[in-house]
């Protein structure tokens, strides 16, 4: 088996209804969150362009305290905007390692650049490969991502300073 | 960084008793928003529609109701709460007074329940809220 090489941000982007999609990332089946492999065996987690658009201007983010175990289905964080409140869902067992303090202090960053403004870094309880089996990536993810934007008629808009 | 950004609350159960309805639309969004937040903080949240709130569970009513002019509809707030994990109960004894029949209830409602169910939820929960 070839040695694991983490995928890094490549500037390669695609769009569906104006919603940015990054093929190198991993997504939940509703395309609410993305995950990126890191070299140290952790995963970085954030919101998709779809999610930040549905939420509207994000006013508050709270992340589970580092060290906290997150079983499948237990949120990593909560998000509040003026019109939407809900969880940042979790699709694999993990432990919170770190929160992005820049985002906690300025949640609007999630609206401005959702794929750079990560929310938390987590360590899967099992292997990274096992964790990622619960997510989709690449062409299959792009098809599902575009399908959701069309089905729900979502047209993405980015926040501004 | 401020400590208040971290979540470390324990799991709790919460019941929100919803009595407000279409005659006071400005009171109809916040309970679902609060429910969604509580559920995403791992509370076990139930919203019990009774009195005029049962009208919100009638097909077509919440679709055409917003808490503020031009704002998000109440059905969208209800769906956000559902997506976050909130369970929705509808008070069966309140239905005849508003001429509601089961076939006319929105699919988001988890259970049409008797008043004793609300009593059970209130007596067994950690926190209760009334709107």
Boltz contact constraints between the chains, C-beta under 6 A:
constraints:
  - contact:
      token1: [A, 62]
      token2: [B, 5]
      max_distance: 6.0
  - contact:
      token1: [A, 62]
      token2: [B, 7]
      max_distance: 6.0
  - contact:
      token1: [A, 64]
      token2: [B, 7]
      max_distance: 6.0
  - contact:
      token1: [A, 65]
      token2: [B, 6]
      max_distance: 6.0
  - contact:
      token1: [A, 65]
      token2: [B, 8]
      max_distance: 6.0
  - contact:
      token1: [A, 75]
      token2: [B, 40]
      max_distance: 6.0
  - contact:
      token1: [A, 78]
      token2: [B, 40]
      max_distance: 6.0
  - contact:
      token1: [A, 78]
      token2: [B, 41]
      max_distance: 6.0
  - contact:
      token1: [A, 83]
      token2: [B, 72]
      max_distance: 6.0
  - contact:
      token1: [A, 84]
      token2: [B, 80]
      max_distance: 6.0
  - contact:
      token1: [A, 85]
      token2: [B, 33]
      max_distance: 6.0
  - contact:
      token1: [A, 85]
      token2: [B, 36]
      max_distance: 6.0
  - contact:
      token1: [A, 85]
      token2: [B, 37]
      max_distance: 6.0
  - contact:
      token1: [A, 86]
      token2: [B, 36]
      max_distance: 6.0
  - contact:
      token1: [A, 86]
      token2: [B, 40]
      max_distance: 6.0
  - contact:
      token1: [A, 86]
      token2: [B, 80]
      max_distance: 6.0
  - contact:
      token1: [A, 86]
      token2: [B, 84]
      max_distance: 6.0
  - contact:
      token1: [A, 87]
      token2: [B, 40]
      max_distance: 6.0
  - contact:
      token1: [A, 87]
      token2: [B, 84]
      max_distance: 6.0
  - contact:
      token1: [A, 101]
      token2: [B, 1]
      max_distance: 6.0
  - contact:
      token1: [A, 104]
      token2: [B, 5]
      max_distance: 6.0
